[in-house]
């Protein structure tokens, strides 16, 4: 076990606010309230210490895919995102053949059982062909509760979330089934009306999959799903803050109407995150990444992102002008709560896992710790 550590002198972001010249005590894998004798003191003066990031919607990174890769590929992608501050990640699948998705889910479930990922998110195949984005239309299907149950069962208790177009036949019954099994029902890739979206929320949906993207735009006579999802306090809205998926004004609008407690930053990352431009596959779909933007080779639709959460954090503070505490809520505390893991992760409190990120005064990442071990050790002068 690594020696105990005291990170001293930083601006530490706690649930109660930011403490200047604060300290975080790490004893083994956990945060402690008192420092044991002989603890190493790490001077992080002039830096920020924030909780490790939690990503509930991620398809891969580091050149490796969660959607169709091997266990080794998944671990490679997880490690890439850890080096960028994401200490907890949910692996997201994309639309595919149902039997293939079940097999992939079984492999991901084993990694979840080992603690390498925090569970499985199914994005498709139960989504609208009108708002398919980078999903293969030939493989889309209505959300039959029996098929939904098949995918949930394939994860052996590690299904965390499923994205549905809840207006499709079987959509509301599928939301109810997911809710009964403790799986988050997320509204996304949807062509629903305002009224249909409210029905989904009343049935148990609690998340908006990448709000604004892959859903009808807000209209003054047809407010659509965006308005329903923003105004209902039962919904947490996912936002992809990469400067491509959302204009800064749209991001600020979401924060203004939903409040910081109802926003979860996600990456929606694909293989190219942390890796580079080139040709990739997202499920069965071929993707071209140029200048960090991923688009389908056929049709040009945006195909996930190349985002890492450290970049989302910096952009939120320096470009969007959001308070640091609100960003920490959106990138750590809120997604941890959604996953039901906020007793262990999501904030810097005694007894919780020692998952943390060290940022310099420009909000660039300089250190990452996961369960008391440095993933990226800060090089401090």
VENKAKA-V911045 format. One line per field, one symbol per residue. phi: phi as a letter, one per 20 degrees, with the letter a starting at -180 (. if undefined). burial: 1 if it has 16 or more other C-alpha atoms within 10 Angstrom, else 0. A space follows every 10 residues. Layout:
phi->???
burial->???
This chain:
phi->.fffccecne ededgepedf lebcedcmec edecefgnff ddedgndddc fgfcdebbdq rmncdeebef gffffffffg fffdoeecce ededgagfff ffffffffff ffffnfcepc dedneeceff cfledfffdf bfffgffgfg ffffelndfd bcecefffgn fffffffgff emdfedealc dfegffffff fffpfccdfk gnembfffcf dcfmfgffff eefedddfcd edndfcfgff ffffffeenf fcdcfcelfd gfgmcqfqdc ddmeeecddc lmdecffeom fgcmbdfcff ffffffeede mefgffffff dcfffffgfm dffdcobecg negedbcdde femefcbccc lndfecefed e
burial->0001111111 1111000100 0111111111 1100100000 0001101111 1111111111 1111111110 1011111111 1111111111 1111110100 1101111111 1100011111 1111111110 1111111011 1111100100 1111101111 1111111101 1111111110 0011111111 1111011111 1011111111 1111110000 0001111111 0000111111 1110110100 1101100111 1111111111 1111111011 1111001110 0111111000 0111111111 1111111001 0101111111 1111110110 0101111111 1111111111 0010111111 1111110100 0
